Amino acid sequence: MSKLRSLPIVFECNNYFIVNKPYGMFSQPGDMGQQYAHHPHKSKPPVVLDELKRQYGDRPGGCLEWRTVHRLDACVTGGMLIVKNKNAAIQFSKNLRRGGNKGFKMTRKYVALVGDGEIHPKYTGDSGIIQCLGMVTKYRRFDERCYVLELVSGGKHQIRRHLAQGVGQPILNDNRFGGILVPGTEPTQIALHSACIKTVMGFQRRAHLIPMIYNNDGKLWDSKYVDSKGNFIPEIQRVLLNDSSDIGL
């Protein structure tokens, strides 16, 4: 459990943190489901905001206004943006709801590794848009096992469902959606990582790469994609940092 409670800060500014969420940590208390709500005696898993406050809440200015503005499933690792003040919470939430140039813009890109599966004819191209189940995701197929994806809309389990039920290639270890379980790996960690978060606040633009540091032993995340420090290889980093228009999306 001690490993799960480690919550590294990748970046910090006046308006937000970027943290590197481990697998097994919940984004919000409500994500834990009824089993914990109705059984308070059970040992509850850690929650991102609680852990951030516990570990770093003694910063000047306090932590009363810190808020989460988006979620990652418990089995997903990687970058989450945590706002530090009310105005940032309003502006990022406005952009997530309305898009375009409303509020503070946040772009979220993920890397996923998939198993065998018959690809739906609509998604055989190297890049494109997955539009099904009422949600929209841009994708770039790095190779036959690796995808880089960008959320356009927001929905529950969006990328997991789009790859499994839309494309036809479930994410490795994602048993819920038919993914292959990789022998010798942690079954509660799937091969989906929030790898890049970009922000635009007025004229200020930032891009944050988030390393995949959890169980980085070459089993779930092949070393052909991630180096020993958890950094994605330069070719994948270039796709993550490029704008959508630069990668044919």
N, C-alpha and C positions, 0 to 999 in steps of 0.2 A: 504493500500500500504506500510505502514511503516514496517509491518512484512515481506513482500516480499523483502524489501531492506536490511534486516539483513543477512549478509553472514559470518557465523562463520568460523574461521580457526581452523581445527582439528589438523594440524601438520605443522611445517615449518622447513626447513633446508636450506643449501646454494643453493640447486638446484631447490627446488620446494615447493609449498604450497599444502596441501590437504584442500579443503574447503567443507562445507556441504551445497549444493545448495538447496534452497527452491523450492517448486512448483511455477510456474508462472514466473520464472526467466529464460531467454534464455541463452544458452551457447555461441552463437555468433550472431552478428547482422543479418547475412544472414538467420538465422532460423526464423526470424519474418515474412517472407513472403512478398508478394507484397502489401498487404493492408497498411503496414506502409511505404514501400518504395515509394509508389505513393501518400501517404496522410500524408505529413510531419506535418500537423496541429494536427494530432491525438496524444494523449498521449501515448508515447511508453513505453512498459514494460522494466524493468531493464535487463541488460546484465551482465553476470558473471564477465568478465574481467573489464568492466567499474566500476562495484560496488567494486571489489577488489581494484582497483586503487583509487577510491574515498575514501574508508574507511581506506586503509592501505598504500597508495602510498607515505607517508612521511617517509617510512623506509630508513635507510642509503643505499646509492647506487642507489636510485631511482627505477622507475618502467617501464622504457622505453623498457626493453627486456622481460617483462612478456608476456607469450603467453599461450593460451589454446592448448592442443594437442589431446583432444578427447571431445566428446559431450554427453550431456544428453538431452532428450526431455524436453520441458518446464513443462510438467505435472509430470515428474519424479523427485524425491528428492534424495539427498545423495552426495556421494563423487565425487569430480572432482579434477584432478591433474592439477595445473597451474605451468608451468616452470618459472624460474626466470632469465635464461640466454640463450644465443644463442646455446651454446654447448648442454645443456640439451634438448632444443627443437629439435635439430637435432637428438640426440641419442634416445630419446623416440619415435619420429616420425619414425625413421628407424626401430625400433622394431615393431611398429604397422603395418608398411607396409610389412616387410619381416619376422617377427617372429623369432623363434629360439633363438640363442645367439647373434643376431645382435643388436647393440646399447644397450640402457638401457631397461631392460624388465619391463613391467607393466602388472599385472594380475588384472582383474576387476571382482568382484563377486557381485551378486545382490540377494535380497530377494523379492519374489513376492507372493501375495495372489490372489487366483483365485476363481471363482464361479463355479456353476454347469456346466457340459459340458461332452459330450461323448468323452472319451479319445480315440485317434487314437490307433489302435492295436499295432503300432510300438513303442508306448511310454507308455505302461502300467507298465513297470519295475520301480523299485525304483530309478534307476539311469541309465544314458546313454547319448547319443549324439543326439541332434536334428539337422538333416542335411536336410534342404529343403529351397526353395526359394533362392538358391545360397549362403546360409549362414550357419554357424556352431556354435552351442551353446551346452555346456555341462550342464547337469542338475542333481540335486539330489532332489527327492520328499521327503520333510521332513514329511509331512502327506498329507491327501487328499486335503488340501486347501493351503499348503505352499510349495513353490519351492525355492531352492537355485540354482542359475545359474551362469555360467562362460562363458564370451565371448571368442570364439576362433577366429572367423573372425569378421569383423566389417561391419555393414550395417544399413541403416536407419530403425528405429523402430524395430530393430532385435528381441529383446526379446519379445516385444509386439506381433509381427507377428508370431513368433515361437510358443508362447503359444496359441494364438487364432487360427491361420491357420494351424499350424502343429500338436500340441498336442490336440487342441480342447477345451481348457479351458482358455478363455480370462481373463485378469487381472481385478480385481474389479475396478469399476469406469472408465474403459477404453472404453468409449462409441464408439470411433472411430473403435475399433475392436470387438465390440459386448459384452463388459463387462457389468456386472450387476451394476447399480447405487445403492450405499448403502445409504439408507435414512439418512438424517441429517448430511451428510458429504459434504465437499467442492468438487463440481463436476469437478474442474480443477486439482485435485490432484488424481493420480491413485496409486494403491497399489503396486508400484514398487520402490525399494530403492537401490541405489548404496551403498552397506553395507561394502565392504572391498576392499581396493586397496593395492596390494603388489608391491614392486619395488625391482629390482636387479640392482645395479650399481657396477660393478666389484665384489669385495668380500663383499660388503655391501648389506645386505638384510633387508628390513623393511616390516612390515605388519600393516596396518592402519584400524581399525574398525571405522565406521562412524555411530553414533546413529541416529535413526529415531525420530526427535524432533518436526516434523511439524504436528499440529492437532493430537497430540498423546493423544486422549481422549477415546480410546478403541472402536471407531466406525468403522473406516476404517481399522486400524491396531489393531486387537484383542489383548488384554492384555495377552493372552496365548503365544504370540510370542514376545512381546515388553514390557519392564518394564516401570515404571512411569518416568524414566529419558531418555527413548528412546533407551536403550540398548537392543539388542536382547538377548533372554534367552541363558544360557550357552550352551545348546545343539546345537542351531543354530550357536553360535559363534565358536564352535569347527569345524563345517562343513565349515564355512567361512575361518578359519585359516588353515585347513588341505590342503595339496597339493592334486591335482586331483588324483594322484595315491593312496592316502590314503582313498579316499571315493568311490572307485570303478568306477571312470570315465575313 
